[in-house]
Amino acid sequence: MRALSRIALLAVAQGLACCSSASAELMLFKIRTAEQCPEGLTIKSKTVEGLIQFDVTVDAEKIANAGELYKDRAHPQAFLKIDLADQPVAWVTLHGGKEGRLTSYQFRVSPAAARSSELQLGVSLFEKDGFATLGGGVSMQIYLSGFEPKAEKAGEARP
């Protein structure tokens, strides 16, 4: 009976593995300041026409520690969750521009939205057959409030 139970358990487990797809991400980073950014992630901001412009540069291979095994098979995805006064306003997929190994994202939000909004950035590794790996990815929850431009020093003229 024991052997039959094991066979049944293996059959169920195999059936679930074949009939469902799952993605697993091993690391989740909550990032509140530039100092907390992992190697390969750069976030800069500046004020443009009353809005805060964020320039985000991602080296997916460095962030995911892809190495030679996954060279050219690490890809980022970015989503902007916009909140005002802790009330959800929008969930936007960002499309990045690729230049060599780097992917760049640029967006603008109001200062009020920057205080409670976040950028969700994920880096996934892919096998040679094009399927995402199970694990090995990195997810980052980036709080925009920690990246607002520094206030201008007193006495400096505004452009």
Secondary structure by P-SEA (a helix, b strand, c coil): caaaaaaaaaaaaaaaaacbbbbbbcccccccccccccccbbbbbbbcccbbbbbbbbcccccccccccccccbbbbbbbbbbccccccbbbbbbbbbcccbbbbbbcccccccccbbbbbbbbbbccccccccccbbbbbcccccccccccccccccc
